[in-house]
Amino acid sequence: MLWINFLHLYQPPAAPELVVREATEKSYDRILRLLEKNPRLRFTLNITGCLLARWPAIGRSDILNRLSVLARQKRIEITGTAAYHPILPLVDRHEVVRQIRENEAILAKYLDAPWARKGFFLPEMAYSPLIAKMVKKLGYRWLILDEIAQDGRLRKDFSGAISHDRQSGLDLILRSRVLSNTFVPKEIAARLDEKKPDEPETVLITGTDAELYGLRYLDQSRIMEKLCARPDLKTSLISAYLDRVGVSRSVCAPGPHSWQTTEKEYRRREPFNLWQDRKNSLHRLLWQLADLAYQAVEKNARDANYPYARGHIVRGLASCVFWWASGRDLNLFSPTAWNPDEIERGALEMIRAIRSLDNPRTRALKMAGERIYDRLISLIWRRHWQKYWRPERIKKFAAVLGREKNYSARPRL
């Protein structure tokens, strides 16, 4: 059995240090240990530039050194991406190029290993034909996408595939959503146990957040460690796999989608509702403030405080700000997508971008931004107390923890 395992390492650019440390100690350290202890293991990684830059700042430069060694040994490959994890189809095209190039610069600065433009990860696998063409123009060869890219459908028996995007000219590697939405090692181990000796080689393609391995799921039985040590498991880097199998005969023309887009949303051409739902008043206010702040910052590129304003707006545009405002229950090893603190933190970055500008002519923009910000903060907390605050969930979740000790996610109260 061949497992093509893609892991996405990301923490929000405005995340507190304790959050970054916890994810590093529980998940990223574990993944690196697995690779170091199992020389046959090959994983493809996406590491956002904003996370790479945080490790030295919190005293974890050792992570960069270990990644560099593994990359030089060709046991991992690292894809390109956008440095601060925005939903690329929803932001300005100039911002798309700027963040991709900034991410490349961060990789060159922090990793002591050769790197080339091969694979690219769209944050949240949020695809549009225009963005794919831009990625191709910047010199990349392939994208990893969700299986829904193939024809707008999801299948229970889909194990992964390769295809070719006739709109952009990029090769596509399509992950299995149903498999990726499990605790993957447990499922793969079960399939290996059931496999008969005379069966042809099966290829399984998964793409998950790296935080699944430790931060969201404790895996006290060490299923992942046992799986990675099995001699009947083969793994491969995505680029090496594409080189081996050659040009795909399958061609598709994906519509806009993400790795969480439903079939219904795909058909209705509402692929990014988790981040921009027209029916969600909180999303509408967030995007009003984001657009105002972005335009204010970019129109004042010569402002003395432009670097500070720029630093705030890229943090405010991170996808998680909008995701946490969706309120959707995704049942993916995590609680409902609602966190008023994360939304407020993102909104604060947006308004700080406007506040930072020194130009006296931005006074009207500042006042307009403050009005939106005030409405936004009021709505966040009214919605929280009225709809999402459930004190009784404490007892319920404690009971769940008593029965399912492997499950580590904590409720939003």
Contacts in CASP RR format, 6 or more apart in sequence:
PFRMAT RR
TARGET T0000
AUTHOR 0000-0000-0000
METHOD contacts of the structure
MODEL  1
MLWINFLHLYQPPAAPELVVREATEKSYDRILRLLEKNPRLRFTLNITGC
LLARWPAIGRSDILNRLSVLARQKRIEITGTAAYHPILPLVDRHEVVRQI
RENEAILAKYLDAPWARKGFFLPEMAYSPLIAKMVKKLGYRWLILDEIAQ
DGRLRKDFSGAISHDRQSGLDLILRSRVLSNTFVPKEIAARLDEKKPDEP
ETVLITGTDAELYGLRYLDQSRIMEKLCARPDLKTSLISAYLDRVGVSRS
VCAPGPHSWQTTEKEYRRREPFNLWQDRKNSLHRLLWQLADLAYQAVEKN
ARDANYPYARGHIVRGLASCVFWWASGRDLNLFSPTAWNPDEIERGALEM
IRAIRSLDNPRTRALKMAGERIYDRLISLIWRRHWQKYWRPERIKKFAAV
LGREKNYSARPRL
1 188 0 8 1.000
1 191 0 8 1.000
1 192 0 8 1.000
1 195 0 8 1.000
1 201 0 8 1.000
1 202 0 8 1.000
1 203 0 8 1.000
1 204 0 8 1.000
1 232 0 8 1.000
1 233 0 8 1.000
1 234 0 8 1.000
2 201 0 8 1.000
2 202 0 8 1.000
2 203 0 8 1.000
2 204 0 8 1.000
2 234 0 8 1.000
2 235 0 8 1.000
2 236 0 8 1.000
2 241 0 8 1.000
3 188 0 8 1.000
3 204 0 8 1.000
3 206 0 8 1.000
3 233 0 8 1.000
3 234 0 8 1.000
3 235 0 8 1.000
4 44 0 8 1.000
4 173 0 8 1.000
4 203 0 8 1.000
4 204 0 8 1.000
4 205 0 8 1.000
4 206 0 8 1.000
4 235 0 8 1.000
4 236 0 8 1.000
4 238 0 8 1.000
4 241 0 8 1.000
5 43 0 8 1.000
5 44 0 8 1.000
5 184 0 8 1.000
5 206 0 8 1.000
5 207 0 8 1.000
5 235 0 8 1.000
6 43 0 8 1.000
6 44 0 8 1.000
6 45 0 8 1.000
6 46 0 8 1.000
6 121 0 8 1.000
6 144 0 8 1.000
6 173 0 8 1.000
6 175 0 8 1.000
6 205 0 8 1.000
6 206 0 8 1.000
6 207 0 8 1.000
6 208 0 8 1.000
6 238 0 8 1.000
7 31 0 8 1.000
7 43 0 8 1.000
7 44 0 8 1.000
7 45 0 8 1.000
7 46 0 8 1.000
7 207 0 8 1.000
7 208 0 8 1.000
7 209 0 8 1.000
7 210 0 8 1.000
7 213 0 8 1.000
8 45 0 8 1.000
8 46 0 8 1.000
8 121 0 8 1.000
8 207 0 8 1.000
8 208 0 8 1.000
8 209 0 8 1.000
8 210 0 8 1.000
9 28 0 8 1.000
9 45 0 8 1.000
9 46 0 8 1.000
9 47 0 8 1.000
9 48 0 8 1.000
9 51 0 8 1.000
9 210 0 8 1.000
10 46 0 8 1.000
10 47 0 8 1.000
10 48 0 8 1.000
10 50 0 8 1.000
10 51 0 8 1.000
10 85 0 8 1.000
10 123 0 8 1.000
10 209 0 8 1.000
11 19 0 8 1.000
11 20 0 8 1.000
11 23 0 8 1.000
11 48 0 8 1.000
11 50 0 8 1.000
11 51 0 8 1.000
11 54 0 8 1.000
12 19 0 8 1.000
12 50 0 8 1.000
12 85 0 8 1.000
12 315 0 8 1.000
12 318 0 8 1.000
12 320 0 8 1.000
12 321 0 8 1.000
12 342 0 8 1.000
13 50 0 8 1.000
13 84 0 8 1.000
13 85 0 8 1.000
13 314 0 8 1.000
13 315 0 8 1.000
13 316 0 8 1.000
13 318 0 8 1.000
14 315 0 8 1.000
14 316 0 8 1.000
14 318 0 8 1.000
14 345 0 8 1.000
14 346 0 8 1.000
14 349 0 8 1.000
17 57 0 8 1.000
17 58 0 8 1.000
20 51 0 8 1.000
20 54 0 8 1.000
20 55 0 8 1.000
20 58 0 8 1.000
21 58 0 8 1.000
21 60 0 8 1.000
22 215 0 8 1.000
23 211 0 8 1.000
23 215 0 8 1.000
24 55 0 8 1.000
24 58 0 8 1.000
24 60 0 8 1.000
24 63 0 8 1.000
26 211 0 8 1.000
26 214 0 8 1.000
26 215 0 8 1.000
27 210 0 8 1.000
27 211 0 8 1.000
27 212 0 8 1.000
27 213 0 8 1.000
27 214 0 8 1.000
27 215 0 8 1.000
28 63 0 8 1.000
28 210 0 8 1.000
29 63 0 8 1.000
30 213 0 8 1.000
30 214 0 8 1.000
30 224 0 8 1.000
31 43 0 8 1.000
31 210 0 8 1.000
31 213 0 8 1.000
32 63 0 8 1.000
32 66 0 8 1.000
32 67 0 8 1.000
32 70 0 8 1.000
34 41 0 8 1.000
34 224 0 8 1.000
34 225 0 8 1.000
34 228 0 8 1.000
35 41 0 8 1.000
35 43 0 8 1.000
35 70 0 8 1.000
35 75 0 8 1.000
35 76 0 8 1.000
36 66 0 8 1.000
36 70 0 8 1.000
37 228 0 8 1.000
38 228 0 8 1.000
38 229 0 8 1.000
39 75 0 8 1.000
40 234 0 8 1.000
40 235 0 8 1.000
41 75 0 8 1.000
41 228 0 8 1.000
41 235 0 8 1.000
42 75 0 8 1.000
42 76 0 8 1.000
42 235 0 8 1.000
42 236 0 8 1.000
42 237 0 8 1.000
42 240 0 8 1.000
43 75 0 8 1.000
43 76 0 8 1.000
43 235 0 8 1.000
43 237 0 8 1.000
44 76 0 8 1.000
44 77 0 8 1.000
44 78 0 8 1.000
44 79 0 8 1.000
44 144 0 8 1.000
44 237 0 8 1.000
44 238 0 8 1.000
44 239 0 8 1.000
45 67 0 8 1.000
45 76 0 8 1.000
45 77 0 8 1.000
45 78 0 8 1.000
45 79 0 8 1.000
45 210 0 8 1.000
46 78 0 8 1.000
46 79 0 8 1.000
46 80 0 8 1.000
46 81 0 8 1.000
46 121 0 8 1.000
47 67 0 8 1.000
47 78 0 8 1.000
48 81 0 8 1.000
48 82 0 8 1.000
48 83 0 8 1.000
48 84 0 8 1.000
48 85 0 8 1.000
48 103 0 8 1.000
48 123 0 8 1.000
49 81 0 8 1.000
49 83 0 8 1.000
49 84 0 8 1.000
49 102 0 8 1.000
49 103 0 8 1.000
49 106 0 8 1.000
49 107 0 8 1.000
50 83 0 8 1.000
50 84 0 8 1.000
50 85 0 8 1.000
50 318 0 8 1.000
52 64 0 8 1.000
52 106 0 8 1.000
52 107 0 8 1.000
52 110 0 8 1.000
52 111 0 8 1.000
53 106 0 8 1.000
53 110 0 8 1.000
55 61 0 8 1.000
55 63 0 8 1.000
55 64 0 8 1.000
55 110 0 8 1.000
56 64 0 8 1.000
56 110 0 8 1.000
64 110 0 8 1.000
64 111 0 8 1.000
64 112 0 8 1.000
65 112 0 8 1.000
67 76 0 8 1.000
67 78 0 8 1.000
67 111 0 8 1.000
67 113 0 8 1.000
68 111 0 8 1.000
68 112 0 8 1.000
68 113 0 8 1.000
69 113 0 8 1.000
70 76 0 8 1.000
71 77 0 8 1.000
71 78 0 8 1.000
71 111 0 8 1.000
71 113 0 8 1.000
71 114 0 8 1.000
71 115 0 8 1.000
72 112 0 8 1.000
72 113 0 8 1.000
72 114 0 8 1.000
74 237 0 8 1.000
76 237 0 8 1.000
77 118 0 8 1.000
77 119 0 8 1.000
77 237 0 8 1.000
77 238 0 8 1.000
77 239 0 8 1.000
77 240 0 8 1.000
78 107 0 8 1.000
78 111 0 8 1.000
78 115 0 8 1.000
79 118 0 8 1.000
79 119 0 8 1.000
79 120 0 8 1.000
79 121 0 8 1.000
79 144 0 8 1.000
80 100 0 8 1.000
80 103 0 8 1.000
80 104 0 8 1.000
80 107 0 8 1.000
80 117 0 8 1.000
80 119 0 8 1.000
80 120 0 8 1.000
80 121 0 8 1.000
80 140 0 8 1.000
81 100 0 8 1.000
81 103 0 8 1.000
81 120 0 8 1.000
81 121 0 8 1.000
81 122 0 8 1.000
81 123 0 8 1.000
82 88 0 8 1.000
82 96 0 8 1.000
82 99 0 8 1.000
82 100 0 8 1.000
82 103 0 8 1.000
82 123 0 8 1.000
83 99 0 8 1.000
83 100 0 8 1.000
83 102 0 8 1.000
83 103 0 8 1.000
83 106 0 8 1.000
83 314 0 8 1.000
84 99 0 8 1.000
84 314 0 8 1.000
84 315 0 8 1.000
84 317 0 8 1.000
84 318 0 8 1.000
85 123 0 8 1.000
85 318 0 8 1.000
85 319 0 8 1.000
85 320 0 8 1.000
86 95 0 8 1.000
86 99 0 8 1.000
86 123 0 8 1.000
86 314 0 8 1.000
86 317 0 8 1.000
86 318 0 8 1.000
86 319 0 8 1.000
87 123 0 8 1.000
87 124 0 8 1.000
87 126 0 8 1.000
87 258 0 8 1.000
87 272 0 8 1.000
87 275 0 8 1.000
87 276 0 8 1.000
87 319 0 8 1.000
87 322 0 8 1.000
88 96 0 8 1.000
88 122 0 8 1.000
88 123 0 8 1.000
88 126 0 8 1.000
88 128 0 8 1.000
88 131 0 8 1.000
89 126 0 8 1.000
89 127 0 8 1.000
89 128 0 8 1.000
89 130 0 8 1.000
89 131 0 8 1.000
89 256 0 8 1.000
89 272 0 8 1.000
90 126 0 8 1.000
90 272 0 8 1.000
90 275 0 8 1.000
90 276 0 8 1.000
91 294 0 8 1.000
91 317 0 8 1.000
92 294 0 8 1.000
92 298 0 8 1.000
93 130 0 8 1.000
93 134 0 8 1.000
94 298 0 8 1.000
95 294 0 8 1.000
95 317 0 8 1.000
96 131 0 8 1.000
96 134 0 8 1.000
97 134 0 8 1.000
97 138 0 8 1.000
99 314 0 8 1.000
100 135 0 8 1.000
100 138 0 8 1.000
101 138 0 8 1.000
104 117 0 8 1.000
107 115 0 8 1.000
108 115 0 8 1.000
117 138 0 8 1.000
117 139 0 8 1.000
117 140 0 8 1.000
117 141 0 8 1.000
118 140 0 8 1.000
118 141 0 8 1.000
118 142 0 8 1.000
118 239 0 8 1.000
119 140 0 8 1.000
119 141 0 8 1.000
119 142 0 8 1.000
119 143 0 8 1.000
119 144 0 8 1.000
119 238 0 8 1.000
119 239 0 8 1.000
120 135 0 8 1.000
120 140 0 8 1.000
120 142 0 8 1.000
120 143 0 8 1.000
120 170 0 8 1.000
121 143 0 8 1.000
121 144 0 8 1.000
122 131 0 8 1.000
122 135 0 8 1.000
122 143 0 8 1.000
122 145 0 8 1.000
123 319 0 8 1.000
124 258 0 8 1.000
124 259 0 8 1.000
124 260 0 8 1.000
124 274 0 8 1.000
124 275 0 8 1.000
124 319 0 8 1.000
124 323 0 8 1.000
125 144 0 8 1.000
125 145 0 8 1.000
125 146 0 8 1.000
125 257 0 8 1.000
125 258 0 8 1.000
125 259 0 8 1.000
126 256 0 8 1.000
126 257 0 8 1.000
126 258 0 8 1.000
126 271 0 8 1.000
126 272 0 8 1.000
126 275 0 8 1.000
126 319 0 8 1.000
127 143 0 8 1.000
127 145 0 8 1.000
127 149 0 8 1.000
127 254 0 8 1.000
127 255 0 8 1.000
127 256 0 8 1.000
127 257 0 8 1.000
127 258 0 8 1.000
128 255 0 8 1.000
128 256 0 8 1.000
129 167 0 8 1.000
129 168 0 8 1.000
129 253 0 8 1.000
129 254 0 8 1.000
129 255 0 8 1.000
129 256 0 8 1.000
132 143 0 8 1.000
132 165 0 8 1.000
132 167 0 8 1.000
132 168 0 8 1.000
132 169 0 8 1.000
132 170 0 8 1.000
132 254 0 8 1.000
133 167 0 8 1.000
133 168 0 8 1.000
135 143 0 8 1.000
135 168 0 8 1.000
135 170 0 8 1.000
136 168 0 8 1.000
136 169 0 8 1.000
136 170 0 8 1.000
140 170 0 8 1.000
141 170 0 8 1.000
141 171 0 8 1.000
141 239 0 8 1.000
141 242 0 8 1.000
142 170 0 8 1.000
142 171 0 8 1.000
142 172 0 8 1.000
142 173 0 8 1.000
142 238 0 8 1.000
142 239 0 8 1.000
142 242 0 8 1.000
143 165 0 8 1.000
143 170 0 8 1.000
143 171 0 8 1.000
143 172 0 8 1.000
143 173 0 8 1.000
144 172 0 8 1.000
144 173 0 8 1.000
144 174 0 8 1.000
144 175 0 8 1.000
144 207 0 8 1.000
144 238 0 8 1.000
145 172 0 8 1.000
145 173 0 8 1.000
145 174 0 8 1.000
145 175 0 8 1.000
145 254 0 8 1.000
145 257 0 8 1.000
145 259 0 8 1.000
146 174 0 8 1.000
146 175 0 8 1.000
146 177 0 8 1.000
146 257 0 8 1.000
146 258 0 8 1.000
146 259 0 8 1.000
146 261 0 8 1.000
147 154 0 8 1.000
147 155 0 8 1.000
147 158 0 8 1.000
147 160 0 8 1.000
147 161 0 8 1.000
147 174 0 8 1.000
147 175 0 8 1.000
147 176 0 8 1.000
147 177 0 8 1.000
148 154 0 8 1.000
148 177 0 8 1.000
148 257 0 8 1.000
148 261 0 8 1.000
148 263 0 8 1.000
148 266 0 8 1.000
149 163 0 8 1.000
149 172 0 8 1.000
149 174 0 8 1.000
149 252 0 8 1.000
149 254 0 8 1.000
149 255 0 8 1.000
149 257 0 8 1.000
150 161 0 8 1.000
150 163 0 8 1.000
150 174 0 8 1.000
150 250 0 8 1.000
150 252 0 8 1.000
150 254 0 8 1.000
151 252 0 8 1.000
152 255 0 8 1.000
152 257 0 8 1.000
152 263 0 8 1.000
152 266 0 8 1.000
152 267 0 8 1.000
153 263 0 8 1.000
154 177 0 8 1.000
154 178 0 8 1.000
154 263 0 8 1.000
155 178 0 8 1.000
156 178 0 8 1.000
158 176 0 8 1.000
158 177 0 8 1.000
158 178 0 8 1.000
159 176 0 8 1.000
159 179 0 8 1.000
159 202 0 8 1.000
159 203 0 8 1.000
159 204 0 8 1.000
159 205 0 8 1.000
160 174 0 8 1.000
160 175 0 8 1.000
160 176 0 8 1.000
160 203 0 8 1.000
160 204 0 8 1.000
160 205 0 8 1.000
161 173 0 8 1.000
161 174 0 8 1.000
161 205 0 8 1.000
161 250 0 8 1.000
162 171 0 8 1.000
162 172 0 8 1.000
162 173 0 8 1.000
162 174 0 8 1.000
162 242 0 8 1.000
162 245 0 8 1.000
162 248 0 8 1.000
162 250 0 8 1.000
163 171 0 8 1.000
163 172 0 8 1.000
163 174 0 8 1.000
163 248 0 8 1.000
163 250 0 8 1.000
163 251 0 8 1.000
163 252 0 8 1.000
164 170 0 8 1.000
164 171 0 8 1.000
164 172 0 8 1.000
164 247 0 8 1.000
164 248 0 8 1.000
164 250 0 8 1.000
164 251 0 8 1.000
164 252 0 8 1.000
165 171 0 8 1.000
165 172 0 8 1.000
165 251 0 8 1.000
165 252 0 8 1.000
165 253 0 8 1.000
165 254 0 8 1.000
166 251 0 8 1.000
166 252 0 8 1.000
166 253 0 8 1.000
167 253 0 8 1.000
167 254 0 8 1.000
171 242 0 8 1.000
171 248 0 8 1.000
172 248 0 8 1.000
172 252 0 8 1.000
172 254 0 8 1.000
173 205 0 8 1.000
173 238 0 8 1.000
173 241 0 8 1.000
173 242 0 8 1.000
174 205 0 8 1.000
175 205 0 8 1.000
175 206 0 8 1.000
175 207 0 8 1.000
175 259 0 8 1.000
176 204 0 8 1.000
176 205 0 8 1.000
176 206 0 8 1.000
177 259 0 8 1.000
179 187 0 8 1.000
179 204 0 8 1.000
179 206 0 8 1.000
180 206 0 8 1.000
180 207 0 8 1.000
180 208 0 8 1.000
180 259 0 8 1.000
181 332 0 8 1.000
183 212 0 8 1.000
183 217 0 8 1.000
183 219 0 8 1.000
183 223 0 8 1.000
183 333 0 8 1.000
184 206 0 8 1.000
184 208 0 8 1.000
184 212 0 8 1.000
185 219 0 8 1.000
185 223 0 8 1.000
185 224 0 8 1.000
185 227 0 8 1.000
185 228 0 8 1.000
186 223 0 8 1.000
188 204 0 8 1.000
188 227 0 8 1.000
188 233 0 8 1.000
189 223 0 8 1.000
189 226 0 8 1.000
189 227 0 8 1.000
189 230 0 8 1.000
191 202 0 8 1.000
191 204 0 8 1.000
192 227 0 8 1.000
192 230 0 8 1.000
192 232 0 8 1.000
192 233 0 8 1.000
195 202 0 8 1.000
195 232 0 8 1.000
201 234 0 8 1.000
207 259 0 8 1.000
209 216 0 8 1.000
212 333 0 8 1.000
213 219 0 8 1.000
213 224 0 8 1.000
214 408 0 8 1.000
215 408 0 8 1.000
216 333 0 8 1.000
216 334 0 8 1.000
216 408 0 8 1.000
216 409 0 8 1.000
217 333 0 8 1.000
217 406 0 8 1.000
217 407 0 8 1.000
217 408 0 8 1.000
218 405 0 8 1.000
218 406 0 8 1.000
218 407 0 8 1.000
218 408 0 8 1.000
219 406 0 8 1.000
220 405 0 8 1.000
220 406 0 8 1.000
221 406 0 8 1.000
227 233 0 8 1.000
236 244 0 8 1.000
255 266 0 8 1.000
255 271 0 8 1.000
256 269 0 8 1.000
256 271 0 8 1.000
256 272 0 8 1.000
257 265 0 8 1.000
257 266 0 8 1.000
257 271 0 8 1.000
258 271 0 8 1.000
258 272 0 8 1.000
258 274 0 8 1.000
260 274 0 8 1.000
260 330 0 8 1.000
261 271 0 8 1.000
261 272 0 8 1.000
265 271 0 8 1.000
265 273 0 8 1.000
270 277 0 8 1.000
273 326 0 8 1.000
274 322 0 8 1.000
274 323 0 8 1.000
274 326 0 8 1.000
274 328 0 8 1.000
274 337 0 8 1.000
275 283 0 8 1.000
275 319 0 8 1.000
275 322 0 8 1.000
275 323 0 8 1.000
275 326 0 8 1.000
276 283 0 8 1.000
276 287 0 8 1.000
276 322 0 8 1.000
277 283 0 8 1.000
277 326 0 8 1.000
278 284 0 8 1.000
280 325 0 8 1.000
280 326 0 8 1.000
281 379 0 8 1.000
282 325 0 8 1.000
282 343 0 8 1.000
282 376 0 8 1.000
282 379 0 8 1.000
282 380 0 8 1.000
282 383 0 8 1.000
283 322 0 8 1.000
283 325 0 8 1.000
283 326 0 8 1.000
285 372 0 8 1.000
285 375 0 8 1.000
285 376 0 8 1.000
285 379 0 8 1.000
286 321 0 8 1.000
286 322 0 8 1.000
286 325 0 8 1.000
286 343 0 8 1.000
286 347 0 8 1.000
286 350 0 8 1.000
286 376 0 8 1.000
287 322 0 8 1.000
288 372 0 8 1.000
289 347 0 8 1.000
289 350 0 8 1.000
289 351 0 8 1.000
289 369 0 8 1.000
289 372 0 8 1.000
289 373 0 8 1.000
289 376 0 8 1.000
290 313 0 8 1.000
290 316 0 8 1.000
290 317 0 8 1.000
290 350 0 8 1.000
292 354 0 8 1.000
292 365 0 8 1.000
292 368 0 8 1.000
292 369 0 8 1.000
292 372 0 8 1.000
293 312 0 8 1.000
293 313 0 8 1.000
293 316 0 8 1.000
293 350 0 8 1.000
293 351 0 8 1.000
293 353 0 8 1.000
293 354 0 8 1.000
293 369 0 8 1.000
294 313 0 8 1.000
294 317 0 8 1.000
294 353 0 8 1.000
296 309 0 8 1.000
296 353 0 8 1.000
296 354 0 8 1.000
296 357 0 8 1.000
296 362 0 8 1.000
296 365 0 8 1.000
297 306 0 8 1.000
297 309 0 8 1.000
297 310 0 8 1.000
297 313 0 8 1.000
297 353 0 8 1.000
297 354 0 8 1.000
297 357 0 8 1.000
300 306 0 8 1.000
300 309 0 8 1.000
300 357 0 8 1.000
300 359 0 8 1.000
300 362 0 8 1.000
303 309 0 8 1.000
303 357 0 8 1.000
303 358 0 8 1.000
303 359 0 8 1.000
304 358 0 8 1.000
305 356 0 8 1.000
305 357 0 8 1.000
305 358 0 8 1.000
306 357 0 8 1.000
308 356 0 8 1.000
309 352 0 8 1.000
309 353 0 8 1.000
309 354 0 8 1.000
309 356 0 8 1.000
309 357 0 8 1.000
310 353 0 8 1.000
311 353 0 8 1.000
312 349 0 8 1.000
312 350 0 8 1.000
312 352 0 8 1.000
312 353 0 8 1.000
312 356 0 8 1.000
313 349 0 8 1.000
313 350 0 8 1.000
313 353 0 8 1.000
315 346 0 8 1.000
315 349 0 8 1.000
316 346 0 8 1.000
316 347 0 8 1.000
316 349 0 8 1.000
316 350 0 8 1.000
316 353 0 8 1.000
318 346 0 8 1.000
320 342 0 8 1.000
321 342 0 8 1.000
321 343 0 8 1.000
321 345 0 8 1.000
321 346 0 8 1.000
321 347 0 8 1.000
321 349 0 8 1.000
323 337 0 8 1.000
324 337 0 8 1.000
324 338 0 8 1.000
324 339 0 8 1.000
324 342 0 8 1.000
324 343 0 8 1.000
325 338 0 8 1.000
325 343 0 8 1.000
325 380 0 8 1.000
326 337 0 8 1.000
326 338 0 8 1.000
327 336 0 8 1.000
327 337 0 8 1.000
327 338 0 8 1.000
327 388 0 8 1.000
328 336 0 8 1.000
328 337 0 8 1.000
329 336 0 8 1.000
329 337 0 8 1.000
330 336 0 8 1.000
330 337 0 8 1.000
333 407 0 8 1.000
333 409 0 8 1.000
334 409 0 8 1.000
335 409 0 8 1.000
335 410 0 8 1.000
335 411 0 8 1.000
335 412 0 8 1.000
336 388 0 8 1.000
336 412 0 8 1.000
338 384 0 8 1.000
338 388 0 8 1.000
338 412 0 8 1.000
339 412 0 8 1.000
340 380 0 8 1.000
340 381 0 8 1.000
340 383 0 8 1.000
340 384 0 8 1.000
340 388 0 8 1.000
343 380 0 8 1.000
344 377 0 8 1.000
344 380 0 8 1.000
347 373 0 8 1.000
347 376 0 8 1.000
347 377 0 8 1.000
347 380 0 8 1.000
350 373 0 8 1.000
351 369 0 8 1.000
351 370 0 8 1.000
351 373 0 8 1.000
354 362 0 8 1.000
354 365 0 8 1.000
354 366 0 8 1.000
354 369 0 8 1.000
355 366 0 8 1.000
357 365 0 8 1.000
357 366 0 8 1.000
388 412 0 8 1.000
389 413 0 8 1.000
390 413 0 8 1.000
391 413 0 8 1.000
393 411 0 8 1.000
393 413 0 8 1.000
394 411 0 8 1.000
394 413 0 8 1.000
397 410 0 8 1.000
397 411 0 8 1.000
400 407 0 8 1.000
401 407 0 8 1.000
END
